[in-house]
Amino acid sequence: MKKIYLLAASALVAFGMTSCDIDNVENVGELASGTFPVTEDDGMAALAGIYENLNATHANPQESFIYNAALASDDHFGGGGDNDFLMQAEDLLCNHGTDMTNDFYKQRYEGINRANSLIAALPNCSLEEDVRNKYMGEAKFLRAFYYYELASMYGNVPVRTVPGGELLKQGNIDDPWKQILQDLRDAVDLLPAAKTADSQAGHVDKYAAEAMLGRAWLFYSGMFCNGTKTADMTSTNYNEDAIKSVELPDGTTLTKENVVAAIDDCVNNSGYSLVPDFRNLWAYTNRCTVEDYDYTAGQGLNWVENDNAINPESMFAIKFNRLASWDTTIGYANGIALHFGVRGGQKYGNTFPFGQGWGAGPVAPNLVEDWKAAEPNDIRRDATIQDWTTSETYTYGGWADFVQETDYYGKKWAPISAKNDNVDGGYSCTFENVMYPGQWIQGAENMQLNNIHDLVLIRFADVLLMQSELKKDVTGINLVRARVGLNPIAAYSLKALQDERRWEFACEGIRWNDIRRWHIAAAALEKQTNQPTYWRGKPDTNKAHNGGYAARYNATAGFQKMPDTQISMGTVVQNDGWTDSQSEYASW
């Protein structure tokens, strides 16, 4: 009899059921699928195991889709040090070594199989219908999200919708997208028309499913508007109305009108809202830091997540906690924050309020210059990007092996430090050590494990801009602009929409799939060539590698190399652009 693994219910009570508050579900207990789930707690335990997969990738975040999407886009260079080949390879759309991202590939399929197990069991359970539907909706959302990341990153991945471990071969490249759209459509129908309660923060709701349906539809209908071959996907022809309906695996049809209706419902009825001050979205306005940071001091700013408060704009986020440990999982800590921190080896006072890390993702100067030219008065630019040329303390000292370093660092994902007279040097490595004093499993003042602020994956601002794009209407655009004091746009245009998304979501990992689906990726990426950088503290330029950005994009359509292990098992064939020497990154 097939077994389904789950957490003990007591662990859920102790941890509070946020998305990260679980251990490895395969190590705790099991129930037979014939009698599972017996109680609501059993169902919650199984869901916890599916959500835990969000955190699993933070043990090796450099392999994940969101990390790859950030570095591959024109927002960021690769960065890191001389030996951080993976960071630089992802920026240059190249490969380094064997199985560069295989951990991520495996982890996401583990999450999918957990979702499949719960989805298969729920129809035969004795739960109340509303509870069963809620569990089913969440499980289908998460399965869709995991496939969204896999299909965005690798293209034609095998689709498995039933539990099992037997090898399954890939089909057509659009098969995963049809399953993604079906699962999200189902999740919208199954989940109750209510925003997630504060007590269940971290769980997705109907409106998160509607938002994700819009995101998946826009990518699918744009990326494949000319066809499914690499030449089709890299064509500069963009016909946003080419795909108006999709036949789903269950024989039903999803139309663009269905998606528009879901997005309208989300805008009108979800209860999510824009945070009035854009700067309050980001952790550098936390109460332990805000008045010591010259950019934010004296302005009455108040981080929306202070003391575990709920962010009214956050629709889907990865949660973290103080349980991160070398003995359990470091995925309970925000590994993206660590990796995108200023490269270490300096005093924290030199980089305050930004903590330190591995130096991934220096912001590309072309983003800064384009932004200044297009919207010189946009407060989002300084709220998003730290210009180190204005700092009197920051130097290229410490680990003097910077690669692709620029004068710009992203603020949104950064680790944030805080003044603290109780520690040597006068600064805590993360503000969380000050805001949440007490028992840290691995101990306080650990720069690798103490970043635990949310990683927000979908904001309500995205829904507003999706609504404008789908309906060719300026309403959502102008609401987003009004928040930051910019004048409204009189008439909708695709260019205006593209620019607004670029500025609003800069350095959040969203830009990559946007430029791909709009068929502007090659040209956008090529602007990074010859931009000013530093190498080991000396002036340099961002040189073309392996034929250059445009050549690598046109060869691959932005899909990563299939992991060698998966190729050797015979489940997939290698993607275009990854079979010759031009795909292998050597060094800077």
Secondary structure, 3 states (H helix, E strand, C coil): CCEEECCCHHHHHHHCCCCCCCCCHHHCCEEEHHHCCCCHHHHHHHHHHHHHHHHHHHHCHHHCHHHHHHHHCCCECCECCCCCHHHHHHHCCCECCCCCCHHHHHHHHHHHHHHHHHHHHHHHCCCCHHHHHHHHHHHHHHHHHHHHHHHHHHCCCCCCCCCCCCCCCCCCCCHHHHHHHHHHHHHHHHCCCCCCCHHHCCCCCHHHHHHHHHHHHHHHHHHCCCCCCHHHHHCCCCCCCCCCEEECCCCCEEEHHHHHHHHHHHHHHCCCCCCCCHHHHCHHHCCCCHHHCCCCCCCCCCCCCHHHCCCCCEEEEECCCCCCCCCCCHHHCCHHHHHCCEECCCCHHHHCCECEECCECCECHHHHHHHHHHCCCCHHHHHHEEEHHHCCCCCCCCCCCCCCECCEEECCCCCECEECCCCHHHEECCCHHHHCCCCCCCCCCCCCCCCCCCEEEEEHHHHHHHHHHHHCCCHHHHHHHHHCCCCCCCCCCHHHHHHHHHHHCCCCCCHHHHHHHCCCHHHHHHCCCCCEEEECCEEEECCCCCCCHHHHHHHHCCCCCCCHHHHHHCCCCCCCCCCCHHHECCCC
